């Protein structure tokens, strides 16, 4: 869980039974590339509101275990959106897809086979 996604979202995920590792628990910010690599090495989907991860994944081809990019909205809205993604798109998350929510629309980019 990227720092910008928020502690309330992380707490909600934990309460829902998910194993969550928050970037804030790692000490000083290691940077986006390091977070993406850590998530991949521990087989975790990275949750963020940061737009920089698209460049790392698509232009620099940094490997990953999946990404959810939420909009910068209230914590309650992020929780509701992520809940919908988990409920409706779990197979895509398990398949290491990139899920982006923008303007109320969900875009799923599957990894190349």
C-alpha positions, 0 to 999 in steps of 0.5 A, a space after each residue: 500500500 503506497 503512502 498516498 493511498 491512506 491508512 484508512 484504506 489499509 486498515 479497511 483491507 486488513 479488517 476485510 482479511 487482506 495481508 497489507 504491507 504499508 509503505 509507511 512501515 518501511 521507513 523513509 520513502 524508498 521511491 516508486 520503483 523500489 515499492 513496485 519491485 518490493 510488491 512484485 518480489 513479495 507477490 503483492 498488488 500495489 495500491 496507489 493514487 500516484 500516476 507515476 507507476 504507469 511510466 515505470 510499468 509501461 515505459 521502463 518495463 519494471 515488473 510487477 505483481 499487479 497495480 490498482 490506481 485509485 483516484 484522489 478522492 475521500 477515503 470513503 470513496 477509495 474504500 468503496 471503489 477498491 471494494 468493487 474492484 476486489 469483488 468484481 475483478 479479483 481474477 484480474 488482480 490475481 493475474 497481475 493486471 493493472 486496474 485504473 479507476 478514472 472518472 468512475 470507469 474501471 480500465 483493466 490492462 492485462 499483462 502480456 502473455 
